[in-house]
Amino acid sequence: METSYRVSDHSGKNGTRKGVFLKYKIVAVIAIVVLVALVLLAAFLGPGRKRSSSESCDNNSGQQSSIAEQTTQLSCDVAIVGGGISGLYVAETLLRLQKETNVCLFERDDRYGGRIHDHSFQRAPDIPVSLGAWRVDESHSTVWEIFKRFNISVSYAAKNNQDRLEARGFFATDILTLKQKAFPALSHARFQNATYQQMLAYLASHLKDGANFTSLSDFEAEYLTPEGFQLFSHMNAFNPNNDCQPNPQSLTDSSHKGTTFTHNYSRPVNGLSAITRALKTSAVKLGAKLYKDENVRVIQENQENQFKLITTRYTVTAKKLVLAVPVNPMKQIKGSVAERVQNDSIFDSIGFMEAFKGFAVFEEAWWQSNTAGSRYLADEQELLSSSDCLGFTVPYK
Ligand SMILES: Cc1cc2nc3c(=O)[nH]c(=O)nc-3n(C[C@H](O)[C@H](O)[C@H](O)COP(=O)(O)OP(=O)(O)OC[C@H]3O[C@@H](n4cnc5c(N)ncnc54)[C@H](O)[C@@H]3O)c2cc1C
């Protein structure tokens, strides 16, 4: 779930800036992926205390308690680990619905929002470029409820048309054509006339056998043939050789989720951070105690069966614990409770993909004149290419 970002500004032709953006458009090319969000809930009792950021933590309980001696104690009814949209939403909701009164949230970064993070280019300051999540499907009722409740104005974004697909150097505008061009072996036997959705359904019908396979790749290759597996990898925009693959069950879970999408997207006019900002402001007003720059390093139980968290500056005791962090950061947390979560089979089943997201701002919408052959790409189109890259043209209007 690690995501890195790169932004580059190609808009300053010969150093001229002024007013060019009124005329020209911007393209945001995004190599995406997806990830996964982990929210694990548990319930119990108690308070605690904390430690110095320069000290490292391991599973040695003696070392942990000596670290705890040097930190400040903090007592919370609910301790939330992670200040992304999940953690902020849980904090705000518990307080708003008056389920809890003493809610603490710990965020390791110096900002809240996690994978929702907007950037502005100097030369296009009024365009919030979302480095992580950037659009919301119409079916995301919880997020739409947030838009409504906080009066967040949204604009309509491009429909996900997969207008231009590329694999193995072949281009197409739909998966069936791409399948015929780039994966000709699939034009024989079982999958000859099968659409992507039909292949997926066939795979799902064998899900009960998934447990016999150690990886999703093996499972897909067995039932879809190695070529079918390659097609799926390309169409899911991830490189099967580099990513941590979810197990077969997680594939169908996420595919099922995908089928509930309308593919009609919107985004807040001021970027997705408008959501996390609103949640944070509301949570604080309702009494949430938010701590940033607080890396939760250890989660264990104390003698009173309460949760005990060791963060950068605090030792926290809590009756209830909410884990709102992705898989990889979760793996970094030590302590008996964290280990129980890490060793749970459900935790193992969560897949993730490494993501790199890049943006470039261009002074001219060059793709409009790039009309050679079928390689024309209009505004607001999606490009899915080379198995691990998604691109979108985003015009600046
Ligand atoms: C490139 C990209 C594009 C995406 N596009 C979309 C999209 O268009 N639409 C959409 O709906 N979704 C999209 N997503 C998914 C969406 O961003 C995530 O599902 C969502 O932001 C996850 O929120 P979260 O709060 O669960 O996790 P995160 O946002 O990851 O928040 C977890 C927080 O926990 C903190 N943390 C981690 N470890 C610790 C620790 N030990 N102690 C304290 N704090 C810790 C992190 O710093 C982080 O702030 C995209 C994701 C990526 C990466």
PDBQT file of the ligand as one rigid body, heavy atoms in Angstrom, charges set to zero:
ROOT
HETATM    1  C1  LIG A 401      -3.164   6.298  -6.054  1.00  0.00    +0.000 C 
HETATM    2  C2  LIG A 401      -4.496   6.043  -5.399  1.00  0.00    +0.000 A 
HETATM    3  C3  LIG A 401      -5.662   6.432  -6.025  1.00  0.00    +0.000 A 
HETATM    4  C4  LIG A 401      -6.882   6.199  -5.433  1.00  0.00    +0.000 A 
HETATM    5  N1  LIG A 401      -8.004   6.635  -6.062  1.00  0.00    +0.000 NA
HETATM    6  C5  LIG A 401      -9.203   6.490  -5.449  1.00  0.00    +0.000 A 
HETATM    7  C6  LIG A 401     -10.350   7.088  -6.012  1.00  0.00    +0.000 A 
HETATM    8  O1  LIG A 401     -10.292   7.758  -7.035  1.00  0.00    +0.000 OA
HETATM    9  N2  LIG A 401     -11.539   6.913  -5.372  1.00  0.00    +0.000 N 
HETATM   10  C7  LIG A 401     -11.630   6.199  -4.207  1.00  0.00    +0.000 A 
HETATM   11  O2  LIG A 401     -12.728   6.081  -3.670  1.00  0.00    +0.000 OA
HETATM   12  N3  LIG A 401     -10.532   5.650  -3.626  1.00  0.00    +0.000 NA
HETATM   13  C8  LIG A 401      -9.337   5.787  -4.220  1.00  0.00    +0.000 A 
HETATM   14  N4  LIG A 401      -8.226   5.294  -3.630  1.00  0.00    +0.000 N 
HETATM   15  C9  LIG A 401      -8.393   4.569  -2.366  1.00  0.00    +0.000 C 
HETATM   16  C10 LIG A 401      -8.502   5.543  -1.195  1.00  0.00    +0.000 C 
HETATM   17  O3  LIG A 401      -7.456   6.487  -1.259  1.00  0.00    +0.000 OA
HETATM   18  C11 LIG A 401      -8.365   4.769   0.101  1.00  0.00    +0.000 C 
HETATM   19  O4  LIG A 401      -9.297   3.710   0.128  1.00  0.00    +0.000 OA
HETATM   20  C12 LIG A 401      -8.621   5.622   1.331  1.00  0.00    +0.000 C 
HETATM   21  O5  LIG A 401      -7.977   6.879   1.258  1.00  0.00    +0.000 OA
HETATM   22  C13 LIG A 401      -8.117   4.837   2.520  1.00  0.00    +0.000 C 
HETATM   23  O6  LIG A 401      -8.316   5.601   3.677  1.00  0.00    +0.000 OA
HETATM   24  P1  LIG A 401      -7.898   4.989   5.079  1.00  0.00    +0.000 P 
HETATM   25  O7  LIG A 401      -8.175   6.018   6.098  1.00  0.00    +0.000 OA
HETATM   26  O8  LIG A 401      -8.522   3.680   5.260  1.00  0.00    +0.000 OA
HETATM   27  O9  LIG A 401      -6.338   4.716   4.958  1.00  0.00    +0.000 OA
HETATM   28  P2  LIG A 401      -5.178   5.790   4.760  1.00  0.00    +0.000 P 
HETATM   29  O10 LIG A 401      -5.622   6.931   3.952  1.00  0.00    +0.000 OA
HETATM   30  O11 LIG A 401      -3.992   5.026   4.295  1.00  0.00    +0.000 OA
HETATM   31  O12 LIG A 401      -4.946   6.319   6.228  1.00  0.00    +0.000 OA
HETATM   32  C14 LIG A 401      -4.203   5.592   7.147  1.00  0.00    +0.000 C 
HETATM   33  C15 LIG A 401      -3.491   6.606   8.025  1.00  0.00    +0.000 C 
HETATM   34  O13 LIG A 401      -2.828   5.895   9.045  1.00  0.00    +0.000 OA
HETATM   35  C16 LIG A 401      -1.581   6.520   9.287  1.00  0.00    +0.000 C 
HETATM   36  N5  LIG A 401      -0.732   5.524   9.930  1.00  0.00    +0.000 N 
HETATM   37  C17 LIG A 401      -0.142   4.442   9.394  1.00  0.00    +0.000 A 
HETATM   38  N6  LIG A 401       0.554   3.759  10.315  1.00  0.00    +0.000 NA
HETATM   39  C18 LIG A 401       0.407   4.434  11.466  1.00  0.00    +0.000 A 
HETATM   40  C19 LIG A 401       0.889   4.234  12.785  1.00  0.00    +0.000 A 
HETATM   41  N7  LIG A 401       1.661   3.202  13.103  1.00  0.00    +0.000 N 
HETATM   42  N8  LIG A 401       0.556   5.147  13.725  1.00  0.00    +0.000 NA
HETATM   43  C20 LIG A 401      -0.248   6.216  13.434  1.00  0.00    +0.000 A 
HETATM   44  N9  LIG A 401      -0.731   6.450  12.199  1.00  0.00    +0.000 NA
HETATM   45  C21 LIG A 401      -0.419   5.552  11.233  1.00  0.00    +0.000 A 
HETATM   46  C22 LIG A 401      -1.121   6.933   7.898  1.00  0.00    +0.000 C 
HETATM   47  O14 LIG A 401      -0.142   7.945   7.964  1.00  0.00    +0.000 OA
HETATM   48  C23 LIG A 401      -2.418   7.399   7.285  1.00  0.00    +0.000 C 
HETATM   49  O15 LIG A 401      -2.637   8.775   7.478  1.00  0.00    +0.000 OA
HETATM   50  C24 LIG A 401      -6.966   5.535  -4.193  1.00  0.00    +0.000 A 
HETATM   51  C25 LIG A 401      -5.794   5.146  -3.557  1.00  0.00    +0.000 A 
HETATM   52  C26 LIG A 401      -4.567   5.402  -4.140  1.00  0.00    +0.000 A 
HETATM   53  C27 LIG A 401      -3.314   4.995  -3.412  1.00  0.00    +0.000 C 
ENDROOT
TORSDOF 0
